Amino acid sequence: MQQAYRGLVKNFCALASLDDAHAIAEGCSFCVDDIECALIYLDHLSPDIIHCYIDFGLPPEELCAEIFRRLLNANYLQLASGSAAFTVSPETGHVVLISTLRIADASPETLADLLSYHAQQALEWRRNYYLDPIDDHPPGAGDDAAIRFA
């Protein structure tokens, strides 16, 4: 699987015009639509899974409690899918979405699409932290599809 992972990352980097596929395969960050991302492959724990880290950014301190409540609610509602979850980086304090992708189901295009989709979510989150009262589907308002993980 290690070889399949490295081949996937190499082809993804070629598709996305990213330099240094080796460094990216080792976990170095890169940007998708100005959003910092990283690919983490833990072959000793999950040899068939790629962990995609998408940095949503730092929440405003005065709104942290409500923002974290909504993100935890999103995690709860998406628990059955097991495909993604929000967390907070202990090093930066940034909200990070960790999305998983099975190597057997992955292609350079599907990886690029997944990262682009989540990067757009991060850009939207940075705009309103999912707290916009005008939002048609605010998380936690009884709509289990408010934050889609893909």
LUMBAKE-249134 format. One record per residue (C-alpha): y, z, x; residue in one letter. Coordinates in steps of 0.05 Angstrom, whole numbers, padded with zeros to 5 digits, always signed. Last residue first. Example, Ala and Ser with C-alpha at 12.3 -4.5 7.8 and 13.67 -1.06 7.14 Angstrom:
-00021+00143+00273S/-00090+00156+00246A/
***
This chain:
+00294+00031-00368A/+00324+00101-00363F/+00363+00097-00428R/+00413+00152-00443I/+00427+00158-00517A/+00357+00137-00540A/+00338+00204-00570D/+00399+00204-00616D/+00409+00274-00643G/+00478+00282-00613A/+00451+00306-00546G/+00475+00245-00509P/+00534+00211-00542P/+00513+00147-00577H/+00573+00110-00606D/+00619+00135-00552D/+00688+00150-00580I/+00680+00224-00561P/+00670+00203-00488D/+00626+00257-00455L/+00574+00212-00423Y/+00607+00228-00356Y/+00665+00184-00380N/+00680+00131-00328R/+00633+00157-00274R/+00576+00154-00324W/+00593+00081-00339E/+00590+00064-00265L/+00525+00103-00258A/+00494+00065-00317Q/+00515+00000-00285Q/+00481+00022-00221A/+00419+00039-00262H/+00414-00032-00289Y/+00428-00062-00221S/+00374-00019-00189L/+00323-00039-00242L/+00342-00113-00239D/+00337-00115-00163A/+00269-00080-00165L/+00245-00128-00219T/+00269-00188-00179E/+00238-00166-00113P/+00173-00157-00151S/+00143-00093-00176A/+00085-00078-00223D/+00034-00062-00169A/+00087-00023-00131I/+00097+00023-00191R/+00171+00039-00201L/+00203+00107-00205T/+00274+00126-00222S/+00310+00184-00190I/+00379+00191-00219L/+00426+00230-00174V/+00484+00276-00194V/+00522+00292-00132H/+00524+00363-00103G/+00523+00333-00034T/+00465+00366+00003E/+00428+00399-00055P/+00429+00332-00091S/+00430+00344-00166V/+00375+00316-00210T/+00368+00265-00266F/+00300+00239-00284A/+00264+00173-00286A/+00198+00139-00304S/+00159+00197-00332G/+00162+00165-00401S/+00142+00229-00436A/+00199+00268-00405L/+00253+00221-00430Q/+00281+00268-00484L/+00277+00327-00436Y/+00311+00290-00380N/+00367+00267-00427A/+00376+00339-00450N/+00381+00361-00377L/+00435+00308-00368L/+00472+00332-00429R/+00470+00404-00407R/+00491+00384-00336F/+00553+00349-00363I/+00571+00407-00409E/+00565+00459-00353A/+00598+00414-00301C/+00662+00399-00340L/+00712+00439-00299E/+00679+00419-00234E/+00685+00344-00246P/+00617+00313-00234P/+00603+00284-00165L/+00570+00216-00163G/+00517+00176-00199F/+00478+00165-00135D/+00416+00123-00152I/+00351+00142-00117Y/+00293+00094-00128C/+00225+00126-00116H/+00171+00074-00103I/+00101+00091-00129I/+00030+00068-00111D/+00018+00113-00051P/+00044+00174-00087S/+00038+00236-00042L/+00020+00209+00028H/+00054+00143+00013D/+00121+00176-00001L/+00165+00115-00008Y/+00239+00128-00018I/+00287+00073-00035L/+00361+00089-00032A/+00422+00074-00074C/+00497+00082-00067E/+00536+00049-00124I/+00587-00005-00105D/+00551-00057-00149D/+00487-00041-00111V/+00500-00006-00045C/+00452+00013+00010F/+00422+00078+00034S/+00372+00087+00090C/+00303+00108+00064G/+00254+00079+00115E/+00246+00015+00075A/+00322+00008+00078I/+00320+00015+00154A/+00266-00039+00160H/+00302-00085+00111A/+00361-00087+00158D/+00413-00129+00122D/+00420-00138+00048L/+00428-00207+00017S/+00399-00183-00050A/+00341-00233-00049L/+00328-00224+00025A/+00331-00148+00017C/+00283-00152-00042F/+00235-00194+00000N/+00235-00144+00057K/+00230-00085+00008V/+00170-00117-00026L/+00136-00132+00040G/+00147-00061+00064R/+00117-00033+00000Y/+00057-00080+00002A/+00044-00061+00075Q/+00047+00013+00058Q/+00000+00000+00000M/
***
